[in-house]
Amino acid sequence: KGVKNIDNYVKKIPLIPPTWRKSPVDETGYGELMSHALDHLRLAGKIVIIGYSMPHTDGYFRYLLSEALCTPDLPEIEVWDLKKEPIMRPCINGMFGPIIGQKVRYEESGFKGFVRSRSAPSTLDFTHS
């Protein structure tokens, strides 16, 4: 995409940039990064979120998800964290909404579990962590 297209799109995002940024979001690399992330999320067949607590105060992530999930086909969504599911399920439902939230696969084994689930057991050695 051309920078002008990104700038025009970012100006429409109804968000306040992070407090550590004092310039408008359309004048930062953050706006461009957000636009690219949204493009990739919209095209994804699967979204995997690892080790993120999903605080209800994270407006940026909520915005990205709401924009990304407005597609004809909902991607598979997996969340991997170390917290127990009864603790994380309300966070997932709060972030995705209760209808999509109930379709989200949750795993309590975090990053190591995610890697183990996609690797041959003989290639992994987590004994030194």
N, C-alpha and C positions, 0 to 999 in steps of 0.2 A: 504494500500500500504506500501511497505517497504521504509524506508528512502532513500536507494540507488536509487530506481526508481524515487522518488520525486526529489532527487538531480540531476539526469541525465536529467529529464524533465526541471527543473528550469534553468539549464545552457543554454538551448536553447531559453529561453525567451529573445527577443531582446529589453530589457528595462534597463534603469538606475534606481537603487533603489532610494527611496526617499532621499532627501538631508540630512535628519537627521541621515541616516545610512551611516557609513563610510566603512562598509565591503561589499563584493560582495553579491548579492541577494541570491546566492545558499548557503551562510553561515548564513542566517538569518531565523527566524521563518516566516518572511513575504513571502518568497518563498514557504514554505510549505502551508501557509494559502491560497496563490494565487492558488496553485495547487488544493487544496480541493474545493475552491470556483468554479473553472472552472469545476470540476467533477460534482458538484451539479447543476450548471447552464446548463450544457449539458443535464442533465436528467430531468430538470424542464418542466412541462406542462404549467406553468405560471410564469412569472417574474414580481414582483411588486417592483417599485422603489418609495420611499417616501422621499420627502423633499431634493432632490438633484438637484443642479442647472445645472448639466451637462456641465461644462466648457469644451471648445474644447481643453484646455491644459492638461486635465487629461488623459494622455497616458495609464495609468494602467487600468482604467475602459474601455477605448476604446478597448484595447487589449483583456480584458476579454470578452467583448461583441462580438467582431469579432470572437474569438475562440469559444465561447459558442453557437453562432447562426449558426455555420457551421454544422447544423444537417439536416436530411431529412425533419423533421417536425418542423416548426417554432412555438415556444411556444407563448401563449398569453402574451402580454406585456402591463402593466399598469404603468402609471406614475401619482403620486399624489403629488401636490405641491400647494402653495398658490398664485403663480403668475398667471396672466391671460394667457389664451392659446395663444394669438397672440405673447406674449413674449417668451413662452416656446417652441412653435412649431418649430422655427428655431433651437433651442438647441437640441430638440429631433431628428430632421432630420439630424443635424450635427453629433450627436452621433451614430445614428443607420443607417444613410444613408436615402435618400429620399424614396426609395421603401419600406423598412421596417418601416421607420418613419411614413408614412401615415397610417400604420396598428396599430400603438401604440395608445392605449386608454389613453386620458389625462383627469384628473379631477382636478378642481381648488379648492378643499376643503381640501387639505393637510392631515395630519395624522388623525385629528379628523374626517374628512369625510370618510377616509378609515375605521376607527374603526366603525363608525356609519353604514357604508354600510354592515358590516359583523356581526352586533350585533342586538339583540332585543332592540327596543327603550327604553323600561322600565329599562334596565340594565345600561344605560349610564347616567352620570350626569357630564357635563362639566361646570357647573355654577361656580365652584370654581377656574377656570383656569385663 
